[in-house]
């Protein structure tokens, strides 16, 4: 794989293209504290992210709160989470998001292959972040939670992007177990993206390899060197 030339590079968004430590992760911690009064660190989220079924941050947050002895419904947790995430006029935790890939790198990648996105975000969440960076123009296909019937690890989004093309012609870059499992189910080669020296790399790296990752990159831009 290190010497192949994929025709389609497919990216997850959170943790791959965008740093969501201050947005989605902080909103998870804020919501858990809101209902339980308990403080946790971002590293504590990894206990949940290392399991399949928790690509959905609202479900993760709901189950985490319930595990601490507070019974609360998914819909209520989602509503409170969104209040922390969006705040007023987009000035909530979402304002703390940071792009991990520069426009110059996206241009280089787009010259090499067709670019696409398969994310667990809603269309509204993705559009807000992409519009701020004028990033949508680099991607031929963008599949969000609103475009599929089943969330990851369901491979539906990858299959939509392939649109009948051979799965081996693509490469999916993601940062969690459900990304890897979705790629495996679709027959698409997978590369993990986990920052060098991070707790996520220590905890999730082995999980991603067990789930079929061909390699674990330190950042998405490193795919250029890895492919050669």
N, C-alpha and C positions, 0 to 999 in steps of 0.2 A: 504493500500500500504506500510505503514511503516514496516510491518512484512512480506512482500512477498519476494520472492527470484527470481528476474528477471534473465532470462537465457542470455539476451543480453543487454549490456549497450552501448548505442549509444551516441557519443559526438559530439557536434558542436566544432569547433576549436577556433575561435576568441572570446576572453573574457571568454572562458571556460577552454581550455587547454593552450592557449597562450595569454599573455598580448599584445594587439596590439595598446595600447595608443600611442606608439612612432612610429608605422609603418603605419597601415591603417588609423588610426584616424589623425595622424599628416599629412599624405599625403592628406587627405581630406582638412584639414585646410590650408595646403600649396597651394593646387590647387585653393581653393576659393580665397585666398589672391592674387594668381597669376593673376586671371582674374578680380577681383573686387577692389583690393587694400585694402580690409577690413580685419581686424584681428578678429578672434573669438577664443573662448576657447573650449576645448574638451567637456565640459558640454553642449555647444550649439548644439552639434551633436545629443543629446538625443531628441531634438524636432522632429527630423526626424526619429530617430530609434524607437520612440514610435508609429509610424504609420506602417501599413502593406505596403509592397512593397519596402522597403528600406534596405533589406538585401544586395542588390547590392550597394556597396559603390560608384561605378562609376555613377549609376543612381542618388543616393542621392546627390553626388557632383554636377552633372549637374543641377538637379532641384534647388538646393540651389543657385547656381550661377545665374540661370535664374530668380529666385525669387528676386534677388538683382538688376535686370534690365539689366543684360548682357546676350545677346543671344549668345549661343555657343552650338555646336552640341555634342551629347554624345560621338561620336568617337574621337573628338578632346580632350574632357575632359579626356577620358580614357587614351589617349596617354600621356598627360601631367602628369596625376596622376601617371602613371607607371614610368615616369622619376624620380619623387620624391621618389617613393616607392623603385625602384631598384637602382637608382643612377648609378655609374660606378663600374662594377665588383662586384655587390651585396653589395656595401658600402653605399647605400642610407638609407632611413628610415627603410628598412627591417632589417638592422643590429641592430636596437634598440629593436627588439622583445625579450620577455622574457617568458620562460616556467613557467606555474603556477602549474604544476603537476610534481612531481619528478619521476624518474625512479623507485624508490622503491614503490611509490604509484601505478604506472601503473602495476607493477608486482603483487601487492596485489589484485588489481582490476581484473587482468587477471586470477588469481587463483579462483576468485569468479564467474566470468561470461565471456562469449564471449564478446570481445570488438570490437566496430565498430565506424566509423566516417562518419558523413554526414555533409558536409561543403559547403558553398557558394564560397569557394576559387576555383581557377583553379588548375589543377593537378600540374602545374609547381610551383605555389606559395606554395602549400602544401608540395610538395616533397622537396623544398629548406629548409623549416623550419623543417620538420621531419628528414631529413638526418643529419642536424646539431646536433640533439639530439638522433639520432639512435632510433627513436620512432616507426617507422612503424611496427617493429616486434611484437609489443604488440597488434596490431589490425588485426582481421581476415578479415574485410571488410572495404574499404575506398572508399566512394562515394564523388566525387567532382562535381563542376559545369560542367566539361567536360563529365561527365558520365550520365547526365540527359537531357531531352528535355526542362523541365521547372524548373526555379529556385524556391526556397522557396518563398511563403508558399506551393507550389506544393509538395505533399508528395512522389513523385516518388522515391527519394533517400531512404527514410525509407522503402518503399515497396520493393525496390531492396535488401536491407539488410535483411529484413524479409524472402524474397524468399519463400513465401507461409506459413510461420509459423504464429502462432497466435499472433496478435499485443500485447495482454496483457502480453506476455512473455518478452517483451522488456521495456526499460525505456530510454527516450531521454533526454539528458541534454543540455540546450541552454540558451542564454542570451537575446534573443530579441523576439518581437512579432511574426515574421514570423517563428521562430523555434517552438513556441507554437502552431501556427495555422497549421503548417505542421504535427506536432504530432497528433493534434486533428483530422485532415482529414484522417490520417492513422489509427486512433484508438489506437495509442501508448501512454501510460502514459508519462507525461512530468514533469520534475523538472527544475525550473529556477536556474540559477547560477549568483548571483549578489553580489559583495563585501560588506561586513559589513560597514555601515556608508557612503556608496558612494552615489553620486548624481544619478547614474544609478539605485541603489536600490530604492531610493525614487520615481523616475520618472517611471521606468519600472516595478517595483515590482507589483503594482496594475494592470497594463496592462497584465502582465503574468498570474496573478491569474484570471483575467476576461477571459483570453483565455484558461483556463483549467489547469494551473499549480497545481500539487498536493502539492508542497512546494517550497520555495525559499531558496536555500542553499547559504552560504557565499562563498564557493569555491567548486570545483568539488570533491576534496578529501573527503568532508563531507558526500558524498553519502554513504560511508562505514558505518558511525555511524547511518545515517538516516534509512538505510535498516535493521540495527540491526544484 
